[in-house]
Every structure is written in C-alpha cells, then in structure tokens.
Amino acid sequence: TPNVQKMLSSTISKTKYWLIEDNTKNTDSKNLFIQYDEDQTIGSGLKAIKMPTTVFNGTQKQFEVYK
C-alpha cells in the first residue's frame, strides 16, 4: 500500500523485495516476501516496471500446502 511504501522508502528504497505483513498476532506465522525478477520487465528506460515472479499473501504454513 502507499502508506507502507512511504514508511519503508527510507529503509529499503533500493531493494527488490517488499515485506507482506500477515497475521502478526499469531507467533507461528512468518512474513513472506515478493521477489522481483530482472528478466520480467514491461517497458524500457526510466518507465520500466519490474513484474513480480513470486507473490503469496499468507503465512509460511499456508504456503507449504501449495509447494
């Protein structure tokens, strides 16, 4: 979300990973990441957009079911 990006911009502005917060009250769950691949690009130059190659909005335990 824009609010999250604004809060994290000074910390991880040059990274290719964004943290997805999920179920923070459950200590058994873990946060997952979106990984961007250099090869999956739309456009060129300054307007190029990196496309996510791995997106999962859930806990690590939930992800194990899909692996």
WOCORKA-V727706 format. One record per backbone hydrogen bond with DSSP energy under -0.5 kcal/mol. NH is the residue of the N-H (numbers start at 1). CO is the residue of the C=O. If there is no record, write none. Layout:
# WOCORKA-V727706
nh=(NH & NH)
co=(CO & CO)
This chain:
# WOCORKA-V727706
nh=(5 & 6 & 7 & 8 & 9 & 11 & 12 & 13 & 15 & 18 & 20 & 21 & 26 & 27 & 29 & 32 & 34 & 35 & 35 & 36 & 37 & 40 & 41 & 42 & 47 & 48 & 49 & 51 & 53 & 54 & 58 & 63 & 64 & 65 & 65 & 66 & 66 & 67)
co=(1 & 2 & 3 & 4 & 5 & 8 & 8 & 9 & 12 & 34 & 32 & 19 & 23 & 25 & 26 & 20 & 18 & 33 & 54 & 16 & 51 & 37 & 39 & 49 & 44 & 45 & 42 & 40 & 35 & 35 & 56 & 59 & 60 & 61 & 62 & 62 & 63 & 63)
